[in-house]
């Protein structure tokens, strides 16, 4: 039996799925999906919801979509609140599964679900705004608040970035489900060794403007936190102020931005079979690719050296950005690398970034990209 690759694309107007064979030469696109219905004057109309994140659990063959209203007018927004939806038929139908996804009476109202993260341990996590963590042990049917993070003593000092006070990155240790890392904007990164009951800030040496954080300090604006799952305690982050690497689970971070065209960016992905190969897309001060020339930067030694990759990417007029959840890889032996743009394009590389091709164009602004490999 062969395999097919699905590139899961979250946009401001719903979820799309691009599909190809394992060769990844030709793509078909379907969508938008993961929508809802808006009732007005007795008539129901389809609404394509803002998809902040979309992910796939290979153990249960389930798609998950994190949505945040319709992206339309206030009337639509009032009827379509933040939710998580799931599909067990590869996107044909969706069920909303958000019971318990609330801070409760007297707590703040959730404005967005930024991240939905399956794990190999049968636990599903969701990161939300205002920054907090939820988990599900029944495939997303019900959710429980991981209150230890919300109740951290430093909470009163947390500040939001331009995108709001959000928890957007979740990393779970591959063999120890009690060990968790999360990245927030803009309270930095946190680590738990006990399944989320207690947390410690892990931002040492990460710059906040020109000032490196001290041990135990809550500081910094993580843009994306990634775990190198075959590297155990090896993690990387794209920060507002550089790219960083840690080899001890976050106790100490090292700036590895030297050689990049900019230390500012959002998206980051780690090669699934090589924990030293990482990919980032630097942004200029105006939050688009410098000089309008599209490029991905690759390091094969954990960030010590960088190479600019642009074969097949537009080298003029590419005034586009790539957001924090819009980079991904598949898990084939020759892993594919993918990214989506806020101007509606999705690009893919089937050769580790050496060359790129367009998977989909003319989509709504892309907020999230993930990839899944399934049996054909």
N, C-alpha and C positions, 0 to 999 in steps of 0.2 A: 504494500500500500504506500502511495506517495504522500507527500506533505504539501500543505499550502501555508502561505504566510498571510496573516491579517495585520494591516497597519490600522490601528484604532485611532481615530482623529476626533478630538473634542474641539468644537468651535462655538462661536457666539450664537449660532443658530442650530445647535443640535450636534449629534454624533454622526460621523461618517466612517465607513470601513472600506479601505482599499485592499484588494486581494490579488494574489499572484501565486504561481507555482514556486517551488523551492529555487528555481532558476532566477526569479525576480526580474524578469525582462519586460513583461507586459502586465499592466495592472488594470483592474476594473474597480469602479468606485460605486458604492451604494449609500444611500442616505438622502436627507437627514432622518435620524431616528431618535429614540429615547425621548420622544415628545410627550405632550399631554393634551388635554382638551380644555378650551376656554368657553364657558357658557355665557351667552349674551342674549337676552330677550328670548329665552327658551330654546335657542339654537346653539349647538356645540361646534366649535371650530378648532382645528388642530393648531397647536402651538409648538414650535421647536425651541426647546429650552437651552439656555446657556450651559454648555458642558465644560466644567472646570477641569475635570479629569476623567479618564476612562481607562480601565484596566481589565486584566483577564486572569482568572485562577485556573491553571492547567489541571489541578487536582480534581476540580468539580466541573470543568468545562463551562464556567460561568463568566459572563461579561458583567462588569460593574460600571455605572456611570454616575458621576457626582454632578448634580445640577444646581443652578442658582437662579431661579426665576427665568423669565422669557427673554430678557434683553429688550423687551418692548416698552410699552407705556406703563404708567403706574397701575392702571386697572388690571393689566395682565399680571404684573408683579404681585399684586395683592392676592391673586388666586393661585399662584404657583411659587410656593415657598421653597427654600433650600431642601433638597432631598437626595437620596441615593436610590438608584434604580438598578435592577439586575435582570439579566436575560440568560436563559438556558438553551436558547435556540439560535445563537450567534446573531442576535440583534433583530430577529423577526418580531418578537414581542418582548415587552418589558413590564416588570412589576415594581412598584414603588415599595421600598423596604426601609422605612425610616423610624419605626417605633423605638422610642427611647433616645432618639437623636435630638436631645434638648438639654439645656442647662437647668431646666426645671422652673417651677414657679419662683419668681423673684430674681431669677438669673437673666443674663443678657440673652437676647434673641440671636440665633445663628443667622448670619447674613450669607455665608458661602460654605460649601464643603470644597476644600482646595485639593484634597488628595484622598484616594481610596486605595488601600494597599493590601492585597492578599499576601499571605505568608505560607511557608512550607509546613507550618505547625497547626494549620487548621483555624487560625485566628485571623480575622479581617480587621484592619484598622482604618480609621478615617481622621484626617486632620481638618480643622474647621477655623472659621473666623467668627467671633473673636477667638484668638489662639487657644486651642484645646485639643484633646485627643479622646476619641471614642473607639470602642472595640466591639466586635460581634463574634460570638462562638457558634452561631447557627446559620452561617452563610449569608449574613446580612438581613435576616428576617427581623431581628431585634438588636438593639445597641445599648451599651453601657458606657457611662462617662468614666474615663480614667482620671479620677479626681485628684490624684496625687500631683499631677502637673499643674492643674488649675490652682491648687491650694499651695503651690510653692511659695515660700516666704518672700521671694523677690517679686511676686506678681504685681504688686502695686507700682513697681518701677518699670514694667514692660511698656514699650512704646511701639506704635505701628509705623511702618514705612509708608511710602506713597501708595502701596497696594492695600494698606490696612494692616491691622495686627492679626497675622494669620500663621497657622501651622501648616506648612506645605510639603514637608519632607519627612518620611518615616522610613527608618532602616531597622530591620530585625535581624539579629545574629542568625546565621544559617543553621546552627546546631543547638543553640541555647535560646529557647523562646523567652526566657526571663530578661534577656539583654536587649534593650531598645535604645535607639538614638532618634532624635527629632530635630528638625531645623525650623526656625521661626523667623519671621520678619516683623519686628526688628529686635528681638530679645536674644538672638544668638542661638546656639545649639545646646541641647540637654541630653543627659544619659541616665538610664535607669538600669540597675542590675537585678531588680526584683519584680519585673513584670509591670512596672508603672506605679508601684506604691510610693516610691520615693525617687527623687531626681536630683541631679547635680549639674550646674552649668559647666560646659566644656568649651571654653573660648580662649584659652591661654594662647597668647601671641597673635591672635587675629586682630587686625587693625580696625578701629572705628575712626574714620578719617586718618589722622596721623598717630593715633595713640593705640599701641598694642594692649589688648586686654590682659589683666593679671589673672592669676589662678583664682577660680571661684567667682569671677566677675560675670555678671549678666550684661552682655554687651555685643554689639555687632549685628549686621543685617545679612543673614544667610540668604542667598538666592536659590541655591539648590544643594542638598546634601545627598551624597551617594556612598553606599557601602560597596567595597570590593569583596563580594561574597566569597570568592575563593582566596581571599587574602586575610580572612578572619578579622583582625582588629585594624585593618587598613581601610580608611575612609578618605574621601575627598569632598571638598566643597567649592562651589563657585560663590564667592561672596561679593557684596557691593564693592569691596576694596581688595579684590584679588582672588586668585585660585590657591587653595591650601590643601595640604596633605597631612594626615596623622597616621602613625604606625602603631599607636598604643591606645586606640579606641577613643581618642579625643583629649587625652591628658595634655598633650602638647601638639600644636599645629605649626607647620612650616609653610611659609609663603613660597609658592613655586610659579609665580607669575612672570618671572624674568623671561624675555624673549617673545611674549605675546604682544599683539598690536595694541592691546588695551587691557587694563586689569579689571574692567567692568564688563559684566555679562550676566546672563541668567541661566541658560541651559547647560547641562553637563551630562555625559553618559560615560560609563565604564564598560570596557569590552567584557563580554560575559565569560570568556575563556582565558583572558590575560589580564590579571589585576593591575598590571603596570601600564596598560594602554588606556588612555583617557582622551576624551574629546570635549572641546568647548567651542563656543562661538562668541568671540569678543564683540562688544558693542561700543560705539563711540559715545561722546557726551550727549548726542541727540537721540540715543537709544536706537540707532540703526547701524548696520554694518559699515565700518569705516570707509569713507570715500565712495560709498554705494557699490562696493565690490564684495560680492558674497564669498565667504570662505569659512571652512571649519579648520580648527587647529587641533593637531594630534600630538600626543606625547606617548612614546613607547617605553619611557623609563620613569613613570610616575610623576612627571611634571618637571624633571630636571632639564629637559630639552624639548623644544616644540618645532613642529613643521606645519607650514601653511598648506592647506589642501583646497584647490579651487577648480580642478578639472571638471567641466560640465556645469559649473555654476556661473550665473551671470556676473560679468565683470564691469558692467556699467549700469547705472540707473537702478541698482538693487537697494533702494532705500527702505529696507525691511528689517524687522526685528524678530528675534526668536525668544519666546517667553520661557519661564522657568521649567514648565512641565512638557515642553515641546521638543525634547530630544529623547531617543530611545534606541534600543538594539533588539534584534531578534536573537534566538538561541541556536541557530543552525551552526554547523561546524565552521563554515565560512560566514561568520556572523554579519548580518546587515546592520547598517547604521542609518538612522532616520532623523529628520528634523522638519518642523513645520514653521511657517512664518505668520506674522500678523497681517500680511497682505494676501493670505489664502493659498500659498503654495506648500506642497510637501515634497521633499527631496529624499532620495535614497542612494546608498552606496552598498554594493554587494561585494566589494573588495577591500573592506577595512578603511574606507575613506579615500582611496587613491583616485576614484572617479565617482561622479554623481549623475543622477538622472531625475527627471521630474516624474513623480508618482501621481500627483493630482494638482490641479490649478483651478483658479476662479472659485475657491471655496470662501466661506465667511472667514474672518480672522481666526487663526488656529491658536487655541489655548493649550492643548495637550496632545501628545503623541505617545502611543505605546505600541508594542508589537507582540504578536503571538504566533506560535507555530502549532498547527493542528493537523490531524490526519485528513487527507484529501477525501 
